[in-house]
Amino acid sequence: MELLRSNLSRVQIPEPTHRIYKHECCISFDTPRSEGGLFVDMNSFLAFGKDYVSWNYEKTGNPVYLHIKQTRKSIPEDRPLKKPTLLAIGVDGGFDNNEPEYEESYSIVILPDFVSLPFPSVELPEKVRIAVDTVVNAVGAERKEQVAAWTAEKKLISEHALTLQQIKSGIVIPPSGWKCSKCDKTENLWLNLTDGMILCGRKNWDGTGGNNHAVEHYKETAYPLAVKLGTITADLEAADVYSYPEDDSVLDPLLAEHLAHFGIDFSSMQKTEMTTAERELDQNTNFDWNRIQESGKELVPVFGPGYTGLVNLGNSCYLAATMQIVFSTHSFISRYFSHQSLKMAFEMAPADPTLDLNMQLTKLGHGLLSGKYSMPATQKDATTGDPRQEGIPPRMFKNVIAASHAEFSSMRQQDALDFFLHLVGKVERASNTTPDLDPSRSFKFGIEEKILCPSGKVGYNKREDCILSLNIPLHEATNKDELEAFHKQKAGKGLEENDMRSSDEIVRPRVPLEACLANFASSEPIEDYYSSALKGMTTAIKTTGLTSFPDYLVLHMRKFVMEEGWVPKKLDVYIDVPDVIDISHMRSKGLQPGEELLPDGVPEEVMESAQPVANEEIVAQLVSMGFSQLHCQKAAINTSNAGVEEAMNWLLSHMDDPDIYAPISHQTSDVDQSSVDTLLSFGFAEDVARKALKASGGDIEKATDWVFNNPNASVSDMDVSSSNSAQTPAQSGLPDGGGKYKLFGIVSHMGTSVHCGHYVAHILKEGRWIIFNDDKVGISTDPPKDMGYVYFFQRLD
């Protein structure tokens, strides 16, 4: 007690502004449930595991700690499991967490000799009692932003519902027997709540589904709300109401009145169709989900170094799948595990190591690769009875890597590819003082675009990238006869894709990966290209090649495409991916003998013409709705002329902007800096990156496409030179070698959008494929090589 009293000056009483860590060690994944418990520094309120608390004492001299130990309570082994009825975790009707309960005990520990005093105790100094009580009762910093349950976002009340003007047409809708007003479709029908028109839903990319008559009717009339017939019952909140301007399923609090306008008595209606949410839940049991997650297969769990699962923090599977593969590369293993100990990273870290990217990457690397946390848990898997591991929660890493990023710092599902690009950019910037230690360089390669104008002269654009984003040429499918027979059979039965319950019967296009790579390297025309040789606009030919081959080649399959009206759709397609590929033929040759470079210089008026211009049709439709010409032009430009719906959404959400009445300016200073940094990491000049992001509504992938499709905007900013004067890969610090690669990692996606569904990783380790499905790690018996979203290859030499 005297020892404690002599160190009272090192004890702080936490203020409301203090971040208190008490659930997880800041440099390891030890928790109060670990064998040694957790030690909370009563001065800094950082937490440390038993093996690491001495390091903090050595670094700071802080001697007084609150020791927290949790011991598991015994629970009945025969606790019944409920079948989930909701696509959610940890809520009524969702998947059962089956979480055990723990008892918590506390003591005061004084370092360096680990002298222990009991808590609570009236003999403790009042300052210590108050400080410890505050820590115990505080919400831990680790959990302040954590969501306890994961579920699909709740529907919001439509802003159009309360002001909906219904036309008195005298139309009375019968209780059944509906048919599309413009075709023969009798399913997937939508009732427009303004004029009572019954029309079919959207057409799928392969021709199945509806005929787009409902959405086309909205484009013609701007009547905003429709309800899906067959989903109307006495439970009106369960009815599927869709708002076209908001582009989402919504709630209509006046739906009863709106239906009564057309003579519909909702209380007597019967449910005959699935809602959008029910289709999403149903998708959990379809072929793609079962195949990718290898459901129904005997999954043999594996444990040990490199086989540690990652706990899903709530829609964080995109992060888990990406980081499992990243930490299977030699570059990241070497940088954050083999050649950097936890103690080394902690000693280099600032006062709060939870905010240091290097520390948290090292922590994550050691957590995944040491094997310390990859051991069978005492509790077996509730569904299989197999040994399971608890996995490690990448919470502190997520907080650091997502800092200041609006999307990744949220609890919403994200695109795994976007996250990979964000990670590479952050790691590269963090390594700018020690570029030789930058592990992200192992993914980087050079790209060279050759532009041939009709004059015979050429230009070369060079940049760096870390992914090859590949379009999928469906016309190159190798099973066209099977596809044709399948669609004829389906048309004969009058079935839609979603009505065919046996997914084994569905025939999907099979496209070879070689065809996707060939499509990337093939020539393509560039219309409205300004030729400095001809001094006028013309059509040029562009071909693309690689100036270097990276240590790790990342291939992104563009499965998400935009249909007419910029409606996003996911291609239901297989990609035949071999275990070994050779891209040697894709190496660019640079300036060839006899070729003459295009003269430098592009007139200012041509540069200005590359600036985004509002689509007149979109502007006209918005103006007809009562909006001002200026506002409509701004909306079209800021949504890249994507469509009336997108422009209206932008307009409605920006009407209160302070500069909404300001003249249109092509200044691009208001784009997100992290997006600019990502494009800079691709090798684009900063002003080009800003122009592209402004023209693409901030979307990185669309911005990249914009640069390629507007070479005049970049020709004066990018490196346009002969390869003879350009740097070699070695001079620019890029890795290079042969063109043969071996497949070692797959990130697969299940769901209709990159922003919903689930991501899973499959990784080739020690000669066998392993599935990493959040905290579940096991031997893969059927890796879905043909269903990947992002593929990772390692250069063979």
C-alpha angles and dihedrals in degrees: 000000000000089000089054092047091052089057099045090113088066092056118090128195105227118247122211089257094057119105106227119200115196107138104060140022111253094224101033139022095256114135136181085274093060117103094259096038123218131297119211114203104231091210104046097018091226116141127228136185121239093263094050108037091086089060089058091049090051092048100042107016090229105149106178120083138170108228114211121191126179121198121194120246119225115252131187112274092214095062103147121242121224123220109245118245097175132058093241144099125229098006133100109286093014132103112302114248089202086205116180121227125243138204116223127214130183140202138167113245125193119201149247091035097032093239105184130211124184122250131237097038131145089216092069117100112267092241090057093047092051093045094049093045089053092051093046093049096042124100106248117247088232091063104035091094097030118112112221094209134034119215140141113282112272117249115257128219109265116246087220097055099079095047099039112141111210120203116234096229099144091238115155117195115216119226092247144355096074125171133181111267092225104037143012098270113133099178135059090031125167128203113215106224094211104055104007096243114158110214138164126256132251125308118243121235092257095051097264125117122043131334098253092251095135095051092041089054089054091051090052097044107019088225097157112202134058132170124211111243112229093039096074113106138140086285096073095179088065092057114110107244117176128197113205096195091049091040093218146090108271144178121254108200089190095049093120090057093043091052093045088057086069095041096259117151100200093192092068097044121112126218112246104152135055118246121233090257092051091051088053091052091045089054089069089074100041128106099269095052094043094045097047094044090040090232115185092026122113099255110200108209117229128202138187139065111351093014101088119131126222120230115236106243091194116297091355098122089107088063094043095051093047097047094047089059095040090054089052090067121094091230096059093037091053096044100046104023120017097040101028124057124203090247092052091051092046093051090052093045123100123250091284107046091184088075097048116099094202091052095047094046088050090048091050092045093052091044092054100037107033095068090224093122098033101089131116111275120231088243116070125221108282095220103038104023089228124136110272137191124227094222126209125278112234090206101131092043091052091050091053100041092045097044111136092002109120096208105035091046089057126082092241124114113264140195111272090213093053089050092051090052090047091050093050091050094049094047091048092051092046089054097048092112092049105032092164088066095048107121092189089071089075088073096045125103138162124254124200124194119199115205116196116193124197089257087071092244121122142212129201124211116193130191142149126249139169101208137045107219108204130199115219111235101211090187087069092063112138095211101057094137092054091047092051092049091047094052092046090051091048092048090050092054092045091234131147125217094258093049093064100090097183102075091190087072094056115101115210128190115265114212121182116235087230089064091054091050092046090051090053092052097042124106119264132184123247110207123206092021116163110228114205087199095054093031091224147072118289143145115273131188120237127198125180131211141160122257092196138016115231127224087245121030116205117200119194116199111214096223092150111076136170118245126199109310090027091277108164115234133176116230110235095214142131122229114207102220119184121214091242127035132183118211096171090120090061094066109116117237098209124210109357128210109276094023118123122206121236113255116262123254137063119208116251092240090058091051089051091050088060089064115106115271126196117253106246095215092054091047092049093052092049092046089052088059091060103265122133121261093241094051092047092051091050091049093051093047095047092052094046091245088291094153147293094281093053093045093049091049090053092046095050092049095046102043090107095050110128091229097045090110094044117109117266110274128188092211108128103199095113097070121111110275094215089058090049090051091051091054090045088057087058090060100257120140114252098246090048090051091051093048091050095048092047091051092047101047091250095301109142097206093047089046090055090051090048091057091051092047094046104047090159089066092055104030094093094042105043126069103276104176144111118282088239091071096035124095119266117238089257092052092050092048094248119141116242141179143123125340100241117107136180123216111242107154140036129187108198126192129209119194142054097277138027086240095060137034124044141299126216131182128216116193132185106231127170092346097309135088116247126196117220108194102169105286094353113095122176147140110284115228096182113021109198096236091160095051103054126134096194123019125200120205129185121214109248097220 
